[in-house]
Amino acid sequence: MDWLQVVVLSVVQGLTEFLPISSSAHLILVPVLTDWPDQGLAFDVALHIGSLAAVVIYFRRDLAAMTAS
C-alpha cells in the first residue's frame, strides 16, 4: 500500500465517521472503485482507532470534567 492509498482512505474514514452512513463500507468501496488491493482488517482497525483517538483528544476537557464530577 502506498502513501496515496493511506491518505485517501484516512480522509474517507475521517469524513464518513460522523455521517449516518457506514464508514467501514467506504473503506471497502474505495479500493474496489479505484482497483486498489484490499488494505486488510488491521489497517481498517487502525483507522477506526485513529478516529477514536481524535475524538477523545478533541473532547478531552469535556471528558475530564465528566469523570471528575
All heavy atoms as TSV, in Angstrom:
chain	resi	resn	atom	element	x	y	z
A	1	MET	N	N	0.850	-1.162	0.000
A	1	MET	CA	C	0.000	0.000	0.000
A	1	MET	C	C	0.903	1.235	0.000
A	1	MET	O	O	1.833	1.328	0.794
A	1	MET	CB	C	-0.881	-0.020	1.252
A	1	MET	CG	C	-1.778	1.163	1.355
A	1	MET	SD	S	-2.881	1.229	2.792
A	1	MET	CE	C	-3.441	-0.393	2.990
A	2	ASP	N	N	0.618	2.161	-0.894
A	2	ASP	CA	C	1.444	3.361	-0.952
A	2	ASP	C	C	0.792	4.502	-0.158
A	2	ASP	O	O	-0.310	4.381	0.351
A	2	ASP	CB	C	1.729	3.767	-2.400
A	2	ASP	CG	C	0.465	4.120	-3.180
A	2	ASP	OD1	O	-0.613	4.159	-2.586
A	2	ASP	OD2	O	0.577	4.363	-4.386
A	3	TRP	N	N	1.517	5.597	-0.050
A	3	TRP	CA	C	1.056	6.722	0.770
A	3	TRP	C	C	-0.226	7.351	0.243
A	3	TRP	O	O	-1.045	7.827	1.022
A	3	TRP	CB	C	2.156	7.782	0.874
A	3	TRP	CG	C	3.201	7.367	1.858
A	3	TRP	CD1	C	4.438	6.862	1.570
A	3	TRP	CD2	C	3.098	7.372	3.272
A	3	TRP	NE1	N	5.107	6.557	2.723
A	3	TRP	CE2	C	4.301	6.865	3.796
A	3	TRP	CE3	C	2.106	7.751	4.163
A	3	TRP	CZ2	C	4.527	6.732	5.156
A	3	TRP	CZ3	C	2.336	7.614	5.518
A	3	TRP	CH2	C	3.540	7.114	5.998
A	4	LEU	N	N	-0.430	7.359	-1.056
A	4	LEU	CA	C	-1.661	7.910	-1.612
A	4	LEU	C	C	-2.871	7.130	-1.110
A	4	LEU	O	O	-3.872	7.725	-0.704
A	4	LEU	CB	C	-1.616	7.883	-3.143
A	4	LEU	CG	C	-2.892	8.360	-3.839
A	4	LEU	CD1	C	-3.160	9.825	-3.515
A	4	LEU	CD2	C	-2.813	8.127	-5.325
A	5	GLN	N	N	-2.766	5.811	-1.088
A	5	GLN	CA	C	-3.860	4.994	-0.574
A	5	GLN	C	C	-4.106	5.273	0.900
A	5	GLN	O	O	-5.251	5.373	1.330
A	5	GLN	CB	C	-3.553	3.510	-0.770
A	5	GLN	CG	C	-3.600	3.078	-2.209
A	5	GLN	CD	C	-3.098	1.671	-2.361
A	5	GLN	OE1	O	-1.910	1.431	-2.182
A	5	GLN	NE2	N	-3.995	0.758	-2.684
A	6	VAL	N	N	-3.050	5.386	1.672
A	6	VAL	CA	C	-3.179	5.669	3.098
A	6	VAL	C	C	-3.891	7.001	3.319
A	6	VAL	O	O	-4.819	7.102	4.117
A	6	VAL	CB	C	-1.797	5.667	3.788
A	6	VAL	CG1	C	-1.904	6.159	5.216
A	6	VAL	CG2	C	-1.180	4.282	3.739
A	7	VAL	N	N	-3.468	8.026	2.601
A	7	VAL	CA	C	-4.061	9.354	2.761
A	7	VAL	C	C	-5.524	9.351	2.326
A	7	VAL	O	O	-6.401	9.861	3.041
A	7	VAL	CB	C	-3.252	10.422	1.989
A	7	VAL	CG1	C	-3.977	11.737	1.949
A	7	VAL	CG2	C	-1.870	10.581	2.616
A	8	VAL	N	N	-5.814	8.762	1.173
A	8	VAL	CA	C	-7.191	8.748	0.669
A	8	VAL	C	C	-8.101	7.985	1.625
A	8	VAL	O	O	-9.187	8.460	1.988
A	8	VAL	CB	C	-7.249	8.158	-0.755
A	8	VAL	CG1	C	-8.678	7.882	-1.180
A	8	VAL	CG2	C	-6.578	9.091	-1.744
A	9	LEU	N	N	-7.690	6.818	2.060
A	9	LEU	CA	C	-8.524	6.030	2.968
A	9	LEU	C	C	-8.684	6.711	4.322
A	9	LEU	O	O	-9.755	6.648	4.927
A	9	LEU	CB	C	-7.947	4.624	3.130
A	9	LEU	CG	C	-8.052	3.739	1.897
A	9	LEU	CD1	C	-7.256	2.460	2.089
A	9	LEU	CD2	C	-9.494	3.435	1.568
A	10	SER	N	N	-7.657	7.394	4.797
A	10	SER	CA	C	-7.760	8.127	6.060
A	10	SER	C	C	-8.733	9.286	5.945
A	10	SER	O	O	-9.538	9.528	6.861
A	10	SER	CB	C	-6.385	8.642	6.481
A	10	SER	OG	O	-5.501	7.567	6.681
A	11	VAL	N	N	-8.681	10.000	4.844
A	11	VAL	CA	C	-9.614	11.111	4.636
A	11	VAL	C	C	-11.040	10.587	4.519
A	11	VAL	O	O	-11.972	11.149	5.114
A	11	VAL	CB	C	-9.212	11.938	3.394
A	11	VAL	CG1	C	-10.302	12.902	2.992
A	11	VAL	CG2	C	-7.913	12.675	3.662
A	12	VAL	N	N	-11.232	9.508	3.787
A	12	VAL	CA	C	-12.566	8.911	3.667
A	12	VAL	C	C	-13.084	8.490	5.038
A	12	VAL	O	O	-14.240	8.742	5.392
A	12	VAL	CB	C	-12.544	7.721	2.687
A	12	VAL	CG1	C	-13.819	6.893	2.783
A	12	VAL	CG2	C	-12.332	8.205	1.277
A	13	GLN	N	N	-12.242	7.865	5.827
A	13	GLN	CA	C	-12.635	7.456	7.177
A	13	GLN	C	C	-13.011	8.665	8.023
A	13	GLN	O	O	-14.038	8.668	8.697
A	13	GLN	CB	C	-11.505	6.677	7.857
A	13	GLN	CG	C	-11.706	6.409	9.324
A	13	GLN	CD	C	-12.849	5.474	9.616
A	13	GLN	OE1	O	-13.300	4.748	8.751
A	13	GLN	NE2	N	-13.329	5.492	10.847
A	14	GLY	N	N	-12.200	9.698	7.978
A	14	GLY	CA	C	-12.477	10.889	8.772
A	14	GLY	C	C	-13.750	11.594	8.361
A	14	GLY	O	O	-14.509	12.076	9.203
A	15	LEU	N	N	-14.016	11.659	7.076
A	15	LEU	CA	C	-15.216	12.348	6.591
A	15	LEU	C	C	-16.489	11.550	6.823
A	15	LEU	O	O	-17.553	12.121	7.065
A	15	LEU	CB	C	-15.071	12.673	5.107
A	15	LEU	CG	C	-14.016	13.704	4.742
A	15	LEU	CD1	C	-13.911	13.829	3.223
A	15	LEU	CD2	C	-14.335	15.052	5.365
A	16	THR	N	N	-16.401	10.233	6.740
A	16	THR	CA	C	-17.614	9.428	6.843
A	16	THR	C	C	-17.885	8.903	8.246
A	16	THR	O	O	-18.965	8.365	8.495
A	16	THR	CB	C	-17.553	8.226	5.873
A	16	THR	OG1	O	-16.426	7.405	6.207
A	16	THR	CG2	C	-17.465	8.689	4.438
A	17	GLU	N	N	-16.957	9.067	9.158
A	17	GLU	CA	C	-17.138	8.518	10.504
A	17	GLU	C	C	-18.347	9.128	11.216
A	17	GLU	O	O	-19.065	8.439	11.931
A	17	GLU	CB	C	-15.876	8.733	11.340
A	17	GLU	CG	C	-15.946	8.119	12.709
A	17	GLU	CD	C	-16.040	6.603	12.686
A	17	GLU	OE1	O	-15.515	5.980	11.756
A	17	GLU	OE2	O	-16.643	6.047	13.620
A	18	PHE	N	N	-18.600	10.389	11.016
A	18	PHE	CA	C	-19.653	11.062	11.765
A	18	PHE	C	C	-20.929	11.260	10.959
A	18	PHE	O	O	-21.843	11.924	11.408
A	18	PHE	CB	C	-19.131	12.397	12.306
A	18	PHE	CG	C	-17.955	12.189	13.217
A	18	PHE	CD1	C	-16.677	12.463	12.787
A	18	PHE	CD2	C	-18.130	11.662	14.480
A	18	PHE	CE1	C	-15.585	12.244	13.610
A	18	PHE	CE2	C	-17.051	11.431	15.311
A	18	PHE	CZ	C	-15.781	11.727	14.881
A	19	LEU	N	N	-20.976	10.702	9.779
A	19	LEU	CA	C	-22.188	10.734	8.980
A	19	LEU	C	C	-23.008	9.483	9.287
A	19	LEU	O	O	-22.461	8.463	9.682
A	19	LEU	CB	C	-21.838	10.779	7.486
A	19	LEU	CG	C	-21.057	11.997	7.016
A	19	LEU	CD1	C	-20.692	11.831	5.548
A	19	LEU	CD2	C	-21.851	13.266	7.220
A	20	PRO	N	N	-24.319	9.567	9.094
A	20	PRO	CA	C	-25.149	8.385	9.392
A	20	PRO	C	C	-25.074	7.325	8.283
A	20	PRO	O	O	-26.080	6.817	7.808
A	20	PRO	CB	C	-26.545	8.975	9.515
A	20	PRO	CG	C	-26.516	10.182	8.653
A	20	PRO	CD	C	-25.121	10.722	8.756
A	21	ILE	N	N	-23.857	7.047	7.850
A	21	ILE	CA	C	-23.602	6.007	6.858
A	21	ILE	C	C	-22.426	5.191	7.357
A	21	ILE	O	O	-21.706	5.614	8.257
A	21	ILE	CB	C	-23.289	6.612	5.462
A	21	ILE	CG1	C	-22.179	7.651	5.573
A	21	ILE	CG2	C	-24.524	7.224	4.837
A	21	ILE	CD1	C	-21.762	8.268	4.269
A	22	SER	N	N	-22.200	4.074	6.778
A	22	SER	CA	C	-21.150	3.183	7.253
A	22	SER	C	C	-19.778	3.605	6.730
A	22	SER	O	O	-19.507	3.528	5.535
A	22	SER	CB	C	-21.448	1.752	6.800
A	22	SER	OG	O	-20.373	0.915	7.135
A	23	SER	N	N	-18.916	4.030	7.638
A	23	SER	CA	C	-17.552	4.366	7.224
A	23	SER	C	C	-16.782	3.104	6.868
A	23	SER	O	O	-15.875	3.138	6.043
A	23	SER	CB	C	-16.834	5.139	8.329
A	23	SER	OG	O	-16.753	4.373	9.510
A	24	SER	N	N	-17.146	1.985	7.472
A	24	SER	CA	C	-16.487	0.723	7.125
A	24	SER	C	C	-16.793	0.313	5.690
A	24	SER	O	O	-15.934	-0.219	4.993
A	24	SER	CB	C	-16.931	-0.384	8.082
A	24	SER	OG	O	-16.526	-0.077	9.394
A	25	ALA	N	N	-18.011	0.566	5.251
A	25	ALA	CA	C	-18.363	0.242	3.862
A	25	ALA	C	C	-17.554	1.085	2.887
A	25	ALA	O	O	-17.148	0.598	1.835
A	25	ALA	CB	C	-19.848	0.454	3.632
A	26	HIS	N	N	-17.291	2.324	3.249
A	26	HIS	CA	C	-16.495	3.173	2.368
A	26	HIS	C	C	-15.055	2.682	2.272
A	26	HIS	O	O	-14.413	2.831	1.244
A	26	HIS	CB	C	-16.544	4.625	2.829
A	26	HIS	CG	C	-17.852	5.266	2.524
A	26	HIS	ND1	N	-18.910	5.179	3.375
A	26	HIS	CD2	C	-18.275	5.961	1.457
A	26	HIS	CE1	C	-19.937	5.813	2.845
A	26	HIS	NE2	N	-19.584	6.303	1.671
A	27	LEU	N	N	-14.561	2.108	3.355
A	27	LEU	CA	C	-13.217	1.549	3.312
A	27	LEU	C	C	-13.153	0.316	2.415
A	27	LEU	O	O	-12.075	-0.061	1.949
A	27	LEU	CB	C	-12.736	1.199	4.725
A	27	LEU	CG	C	-12.530	2.388	5.656
A	27	LEU	CD1	C	-12.132	1.898	7.039
A	27	LEU	CD2	C	-11.505	3.356	5.100
A	28	ILE	N	N	-14.288	-0.297	2.164
A	28	ILE	CA	C	-14.350	-1.415	1.224
A	28	ILE	C	C	-14.570	-0.900	-0.193
A	28	ILE	O	O	-13.961	-1.386	-1.146
A	28	ILE	CB	C	-15.469	-2.390	1.632
A	28	ILE	CG1	C	-15.136	-3.022	2.975
A	28	ILE	CG2	C	-15.689	-3.455	0.566
A	28	ILE	CD1	C	-16.284	-3.797	3.590
A	29	LEU	N	N	-15.442	0.106	-0.340
A	29	LEU	CA	C	-15.793	0.600	-1.667
A	29	LEU	C	C	-14.656	1.328	-2.371
A	29	LEU	O	O	-14.494	1.191	-3.580
A	29	LEU	CB	C	-17.000	1.532	-1.581
A	29	LEU	CG	C	-18.345	0.856	-1.368
A	29	LEU	CD1	C	-19.440	1.887	-1.194
A	29	LEU	CD2	C	-18.653	-0.068	-2.519
A	30	VAL	N	N	-13.893	2.112	-1.646
A	30	VAL	CA	C	-12.825	2.897	-2.283
A	30	VAL	C	C	-11.818	1.991	-3.002
A	30	VAL	O	O	-11.521	2.230	-4.174
A	30	VAL	CB	C	-12.130	3.836	-1.274
A	30	VAL	CG1	C	-10.891	4.456	-1.868
A	30	VAL	CG2	C	-13.090	4.919	-0.813
A	31	PRO	N	N	-11.298	0.943	-2.371
A	31	PRO	CA	C	-10.376	0.072	-3.111
A	31	PRO	C	C	-11.033	-0.627	-4.306
A	31	PRO	O	O	-10.379	-0.836	-5.327
A	31	PRO	CB	C	-9.924	-0.953	-2.067
A	31	PRO	CG	C	-10.114	-0.281	-0.770
A	31	PRO	CD	C	-11.314	0.590	-0.947
A	32	VAL	N	N	-12.309	-0.960	-4.165
A	32	VAL	CA	C	-12.995	-1.611	-5.288
A	32	VAL	C	C	-13.131	-0.645	-6.459
A	32	VAL	O	O	-12.864	-1.002	-7.612
A	32	VAL	CB	C	-14.378	-2.136	-4.839
A	32	VAL	CG1	C	-15.213	-2.566	-6.022
A	32	VAL	CG2	C	-14.216	-3.278	-3.851
A	33	LEU	N	N	-13.537	0.595	-6.174
A	33	LEU	CA	C	-13.746	1.572	-7.238
A	33	LEU	C	C	-12.446	2.054	-7.876
A	33	LEU	O	O	-12.423	2.450	-9.037
A	33	LEU	CB	C	-14.532	2.762	-6.706
A	33	LEU	CG	C	-15.969	2.463	-6.256
A	33	LEU	CD1	C	-16.603	3.689	-5.624
A	33	LEU	CD2	C	-16.796	1.951	-7.411
A	34	THR	N	N	-11.364	2.043	-7.114
A	34	THR	CA	C	-10.080	2.529	-7.626
A	34	THR	C	C	-9.161	1.407	-8.089
A	34	THR	O	O	-8.045	1.672	-8.518
A	34	THR	CB	C	-9.358	3.362	-6.551
A	34	THR	OG1	O	-9.182	2.554	-5.390
A	34	THR	CG2	C	-10.123	4.619	-6.209
A	35	ASP	N	N	-9.628	0.152	-7.966
A	35	ASP	CA	C	-8.850	-1.022	-8.350
A	35	ASP	C	C	-7.568	-1.152	-7.523
A	35	ASP	O	O	-6.528	-1.597	-8.013
A	35	ASP	CB	C	-8.531	-1.000	-9.849
A	35	ASP	CG	C	-8.184	-2.382	-10.378
A	35	ASP	OD1	O	-8.721	-3.364	-9.828
A	35	ASP	OD2	O	-7.375	-2.473	-11.307
A	36	TRP	N	N	-7.638	-0.746	-6.252
A	36	TRP	CA	C	-6.526	-0.924	-5.319
A	36	TRP	C	C	-6.689	-2.264	-4.620
A	36	TRP	O	O	-7.807	-2.757	-4.462
A	36	TRP	CB	C	-6.515	0.182	-4.264
A	36	TRP	CG	C	-6.120	1.526	-4.759
A	36	TRP	CD1	C	-5.466	1.823	-5.902
A	36	TRP	CD2	C	-6.371	2.774	-4.112
A	36	TRP	NE1	N	-5.276	3.175	-6.011
A	36	TRP	CE2	C	-5.826	3.788	-4.921
A	36	TRP	CE3	C	-6.980	3.147	-2.934
A	36	TRP	CZ2	C	-5.879	5.131	-4.589
A	36	TRP	CZ3	C	-7.045	4.487	-2.598
A	36	TRP	CH2	C	-6.496	5.472	-3.418
A	37	PRO	N	N	-5.605	-2.847	-4.144
A	37	PRO	CA	C	-5.745	-4.088	-3.371
A	37	PRO	C	C	-6.401	-3.800	-2.019
A	37	PRO	O	O	-6.339	-2.673	-1.508
A	37	PRO	CB	C	-4.311	-4.572	-3.192
A	37	PRO	CG	C	-3.475	-3.360	-3.360
A	37	PRO	CD	C	-4.218	-2.448	-4.299
A	38	ASP	N	N	-7.036	-4.825	-1.466
A	38	ASP	CA	C	-7.660	-4.675	-0.145
A	38	ASP	C	C	-6.596	-4.338	0.890
A	38	ASP	O	O	-5.525	-4.952	0.913
A	38	ASP	CB	C	-8.381	-5.964	0.232
A	38	ASP	CG	C	-9.084	-5.861	1.564
A	38	ASP	OD1	O	-9.813	-4.880	1.784
A	38	ASP	OD2	O	-8.893	-6.770	2.397
A	39	GLN	N	N	-6.888	-3.375	1.734
A	39	GLN	CA	C	-5.902	-2.912	2.718
A	39	GLN	C	C	-5.817	-3.817	3.937
A	39	GLN	O	O	-4.889	-3.715	4.711
A	39	GLN	CB	C	-6.203	-1.475	3.143
A	39	GLN	CG	C	-7.498	-1.288	3.896
A	39	GLN	CD	C	-8.704	-1.086	2.985
A	39	GLN	OE1	O	-8.607	-1.228	1.785
A	39	GLN	NE2	N	-9.831	-0.754	3.570
A	40	GLY	N	N	-6.782	-4.669	4.139
A	40	GLY	CA	C	-6.745	-5.603	5.256
A	40	GLY	C	C	-7.433	-5.067	6.497
A	40	GLY	O	O	-7.625	-3.867	6.673
A	41	LEU	N	N	-7.805	-6.008	7.339
A	41	LEU	CA	C	-8.548	-5.677	8.557
A	41	LEU	C	C	-7.709	-4.859	9.537
A	41	LEU	O	O	-8.227	-3.951	10.191
A	41	LEU	CB	C	-9.040	-6.962	9.222
A	41	LEU	CG	C	-9.869	-6.795	10.479
A	41	LEU	CD1	C	-11.138	-5.989	10.188
A	41	LEU	CD2	C	-10.212	-8.141	11.069
A	42	ALA	N	N	-6.448	-5.144	9.650
A	42	ALA	CA	C	-5.591	-4.419	10.605
A	42	ALA	C	C	-5.539	-2.931	10.270
A	42	ALA	O	O	-5.581	-2.083	11.174
A	42	ALA	CB	C	-4.184	-5.006	10.608
A	43	PHE	N	N	-5.474	-2.598	9.003
A	43	PHE	CA	C	-5.454	-1.187	8.606
A	43	PHE	C	C	-6.801	-0.525	8.906
A	43	PHE	O	O	-6.848	0.612	9.374
A	43	PHE	CB	C	-5.104	-1.050	7.129
A	43	PHE	CG	C	-4.910	0.377	6.696
A	43	PHE	CD1	C	-3.753	1.054	7.013
A	43	PHE	CD2	C	-5.901	1.047	6.004
A	43	PHE	CE1	C	-3.570	2.378	6.628
A	43	PHE	CE2	C	-5.740	2.362	5.616
A	43	PHE	CZ	C	-4.566	3.030	5.931
A	44	ASP	N	N	-7.898	-1.239	8.643
A	44	ASP	CA	C	-9.226	-0.705	8.969
A	44	ASP	C	C	-9.349	-0.418	10.465
A	44	ASP	O	O	-9.850	0.635	10.868
A	44	ASP	CB	C	-10.325	-1.688	8.552
A	44	ASP	CG	C	-10.490	-1.798	7.055
A	44	ASP	OD1	O	-9.802	-1.043	6.318
A	44	ASP	OD2	O	-11.299	-2.626	6.624
A	45	VAL	N	N	-8.892	-1.351	11.275
A	45	VAL	CA	C	-8.941	-1.164	12.726
A	45	VAL	C	C	-8.077	0.023	13.138
A	45	VAL	O	O	-8.474	0.831	13.984
A	45	VAL	CB	C	-8.509	-2.459	13.455
A	45	VAL	CG1	C	-8.331	-2.221	14.944
A	45	VAL	CG2	C	-9.524	-3.557	13.214
A	46	ALA	N	N	-6.915	0.161	12.538
A	46	ALA	CA	C	-6.038	1.295	12.852
A	46	ALA	C	C	-6.713	2.617	12.508
A	46	ALA	O	O	-6.603	3.594	13.269
A	46	ALA	CB	C	-4.724	1.166	12.104
A	47	LEU	N	N	-7.440	2.674	11.396
A	47	LEU	CA	C	-8.157	3.892	11.039
A	47	LEU	C	C	-9.254	4.204	12.046
A	47	LEU	O	O	-9.451	5.362	12.441
A	47	LEU	CB	C	-8.761	3.775	9.639
A	47	LEU	CG	C	-7.795	3.869	8.478
A	47	LEU	CD1	C	-8.524	3.646	7.161
A	47	LEU	CD2	C	-7.091	5.208	8.456
A	48	HIS	N	N	-9.979	3.179	12.499
A	48	HIS	CA	C	-11.034	3.395	13.494
A	48	HIS	C	C	-10.446	3.838	14.833
A	48	HIS	O	O	-11.017	4.710	15.513
A	48	HIS	CB	C	-11.883	2.139	13.660
A	48	HIS	CG	C	-12.800	1.887	12.506
A	48	HIS	ND1	N	-13.879	2.685	12.222
A	48	HIS	CD2	C	-12.782	0.927	11.563
A	48	HIS	CE1	C	-14.501	2.223	11.151
A	48	HIS	NE2	N	-13.837	1.155	10.730
A	49	ILE	N	N	-9.322	3.273	15.210
A	49	ILE	CA	C	-8.659	3.696	16.453
A	49	ILE	C	C	-8.176	5.138	16.321
A	49	ILE	O	O	-8.263	5.918	17.270
A	49	ILE	CB	C	-7.508	2.734	16.810
A	49	ILE	CG1	C	-8.084	1.393	17.238
A	49	ILE	CG2	C	-6.614	3.312	17.906
A	49	ILE	CD1	C	-7.054	0.299	17.428
A	50	GLY	N	N	-7.692	5.504	15.145
A	50	GLY	CA	C	-7.288	6.888	14.913
A	50	GLY	C	C	-8.465	7.846	15.040
A	50	GLY	O	O	-8.331	8.933	15.612
A	51	SER	N	N	-9.630	7.450	14.533
A	51	SER	CA	C	-10.832	8.282	14.680
A	51	SER	C	C	-11.211	8.423	16.148
A	51	SER	O	O	-11.554	9.509	16.611
A	51	SER	CB	C	-12.006	7.668	13.912
A	51	SER	OG	O	-11.753	7.646	12.548
A	52	LEU	N	N	-11.160	7.314	16.882
A	52	LEU	CA	C	-11.469	7.354	18.314
A	52	LEU	C	C	-10.484	8.250	19.054
A	52	LEU	O	O	-10.895	9.074	19.887
A	52	LEU	CB	C	-11.438	5.942	18.897
A	52	LEU	CG	C	-11.618	5.842	20.409
A	52	LEU	CD1	C	-12.998	6.347	20.814
A	52	LEU	CD2	C	-11.407	4.418	20.873
A	53	ALA	N	N	-9.217	8.136	18.738
A	53	ALA	CA	C	-8.209	8.973	19.394
A	53	ALA	C	C	-8.444	10.454	19.092
A	53	ALA	O	O	-8.319	11.299	19.988
A	53	ALA	CB	C	-6.810	8.562	18.942
A	54	ALA	N	N	-8.807	10.770	17.862
A	54	ALA	CA	C	-9.082	12.170	17.511
A	54	ALA	C	C	-10.256	12.720	18.303
A	54	ALA	O	O	-10.214	13.858	18.789
A	54	ALA	CB	C	-9.340	12.283	16.009
A	55	VAL	N	N	-11.298	11.931	18.463
A	55	VAL	CA	C	-12.474	12.376	19.218
A	55	VAL	C	C	-12.122	12.552	20.687
A	55	VAL	O	O	-12.508	13.549	21.315
A	55	VAL	CB	C	-13.637	11.374	19.045
A	55	VAL	CG1	C	-14.766	11.671	20.013
A	55	VAL	CG2	C	-14.139	11.399	17.615
A	56	VAL	N	N	-11.385	11.614	21.249
A	56	VAL	CA	C	-11.003	11.714	22.663
A	56	VAL	C	C	-10.118	12.928	22.891
A	56	VAL	O	O	-10.298	13.672	23.866
A	56	VAL	CB	C	-10.307	10.411	23.130
A	56	VAL	CG1	C	-9.647	10.592	24.490
A	56	VAL	CG2	C	-11.311	9.269	23.164
A	57	ILE	N	N	-9.177	13.177	21.992
A	57	ILE	CA	C	-8.310	14.352	22.133
A	57	ILE	C	C	-9.119	15.637	22.014
A	57	ILE	O	O	-8.940	16.572	22.792
A	57	ILE	CB	C	-7.165	14.301	21.102
A	57	ILE	CG1	C	-6.188	13.184	21.465
A	57	ILE	CG2	C	-6.437	15.638	21.005
A	57	ILE	CD1	C	-5.182	12.854	20.382
A	58	TYR	N	N	-10.036	15.680	21.059
A	58	TYR	CA	C	-10.833	16.887	20.854
A	58	TYR	C	C	-11.717	17.175	22.076
A	58	TYR	O	O	-11.859	18.329	22.490
A	58	TYR	CB	C	-11.706	16.731	19.607
A	58	TYR	CG	C	-12.512	17.959	19.282
A	58	TYR	CD1	C	-11.932	19.023	18.608
A	58	TYR	CD2	C	-13.838	18.066	19.660
A	58	TYR	CE1	C	-12.666	20.163	18.317
A	58	TYR	CE2	C	-14.576	19.201	19.369
A	58	TYR	CZ	C	-13.981	20.238	18.691
A	58	TYR	OH	O	-14.710	21.363	18.414
A	59	PHE	N	N	-12.298	16.145	22.659
A	59	PHE	CA	C	-13.208	16.325	23.786
A	59	PHE	C	C	-12.543	16.031	25.130
A	59	PHE	O	O	-13.229	15.762	26.112
A	59	PHE	CB	C	-14.433	15.424	23.622
A	59	PHE	CG	C	-15.364	15.866	22.536
A	59	PHE	CD1	C	-15.476	15.134	21.373
A	59	PHE	CD2	C	-16.118	17.026	22.670
A	59	PHE	CE1	C	-16.332	15.538	20.357
A	59	PHE	CE2	C	-16.981	17.436	21.659
A	59	PHE	CZ	C	-17.088	16.681	20.514
A	60	ARG	N	N	-11.228	16.097	25.222
A	60	ARG	CA	C	-10.520	15.737	26.446
A	60	ARG	C	C	-10.950	16.549	27.643
A	60	ARG	O	O	-11.100	16.018	28.747
A	60	ARG	CB	C	-9.018	15.785	26.244
A	60	ARG	CG	C	-8.455	17.176	26.006
A	60	ARG	CD	C	-6.961	17.135	25.647
A	60	ARG	NE	N	-6.436	18.431	25.338
A	60	ARG	CZ	C	-6.521	19.019	24.152
A	60	ARG	NH1	N	-7.106	18.396	23.149
A	60	ARG	NH2	N	-6.013	20.209	23.947
A	61	ARG	N	N	-11.191	17.837	27.473
A	61	ARG	CA	C	-11.606	18.665	28.615
A	61	ARG	C	C	-13.008	18.272	29.084
A	61	ARG	O	O	-13.265	18.201	30.284
A	61	ARG	CB	C	-11.556	20.138	28.233
A	61	ARG	CG	C	-10.143	20.650	28.055
A	61	ARG	CD	C	-10.098	22.158	27.768
A	61	ARG	NE	N	-8.759	22.584	27.475
A	61	ARG	CZ	C	-8.256	22.717	26.246
A	61	ARG	NH1	N	-9.008	22.452	25.195
A	61	ARG	NH2	N	-7.012	23.112	26.062
A	62	ASP	N	N	-13.902	18.043	28.134
A	62	ASP	CA	C	-15.250	17.621	28.491
A	62	ASP	C	C	-15.239	16.249	29.172
A	62	ASP	O	O	-15.951	16.034	30.157
A	62	ASP	CB	C	-16.145	17.574	27.250
A	62	ASP	CG	C	-16.361	18.931	26.620
A	62	ASP	OD1	O	-16.320	19.944	27.344
A	62	ASP	OD2	O	-16.558	18.976	25.396
A	63	LEU	N	N	-14.437	15.344	28.661
A	63	LEU	CA	C	-14.338	14.016	29.266
A	63	LEU	C	C	-13.748	14.094	30.656
A	63	LEU	O	O	-14.215	13.411	31.584
A	63	LEU	CB	C	-13.498	13.098	28.376
A	63	LEU	CG	C	-14.107	12.708	27.026
A	63	LEU	CD1	C	-13.081	12.013	26.160
A	63	LEU	CD2	C	-15.334	11.852	27.229
A	64	ALA	N	N	-12.742	14.949	30.840
A	64	ALA	CA	C	-12.142	15.106	32.170
A	64	ALA	C	C	-13.156	15.712	33.135
A	64	ALA	O	O	-13.242	15.292	34.292
A	64	ALA	CB	C	-10.905	15.999	32.080
A	65	ALA	N	N	-13.942	16.685	32.666
A	65	ALA	CA	C	-14.963	17.292	33.534
A	65	ALA	C	C	-16.039	16.280	33.914
A	65	ALA	O	O	-16.519	16.279	35.051
A	65	ALA	CB	C	-15.591	18.491	32.841
A	66	MET	N	N	-16.415	15.417	32.989
A	66	MET	CA	C	-17.436	14.415	33.281
A	66	MET	C	C	-16.934	13.358	34.262
A	66	MET	O	O	-17.685	12.887	35.108
A	66	MET	CB	C	-17.915	13.733	32.002
A	66	MET	CG	C	-18.797	14.599	31.149
A	66	MET	SD	S	-19.578	13.719	29.795
A	66	MET	CE	C	-18.191	13.371	28.737
A	67	THR	N	N	-15.667	12.996	34.165
A	67	THR	CA	C	-15.143	11.979	35.064
A	67	THR	C	C	-14.811	12.552	36.435
A	67	THR	O	O	-14.799	11.822	37.421
A	67	THR	CB	C	-13.898	11.302	34.473
A	67	THR	OG1	O	-12.915	12.299	34.180
A	67	THR	CG2	C	-14.238	10.537	33.216
A	68	ALA	N	N	-14.574	13.856	36.516
A	68	ALA	CA	C	-14.244	14.483	37.805
A	68	ALA	C	C	-15.481	14.700	38.672
A	68	ALA	O	O	-15.370	14.768	39.891
A	68	ALA	CB	C	-13.542	15.817	37.565
A	69	SER	N	N	-16.638	14.811	38.054
A	69	SER	CA	C	-17.832	15.078	38.862
A	69	SER	C	C	-18.601	13.848	39.201
A	69	SER	O	O	-18.340	12.768	39.031
A	69	SER	CB	C	-18.761	16.029	38.153
A	69	SER	OG	O	-18.919	15.756	36.799
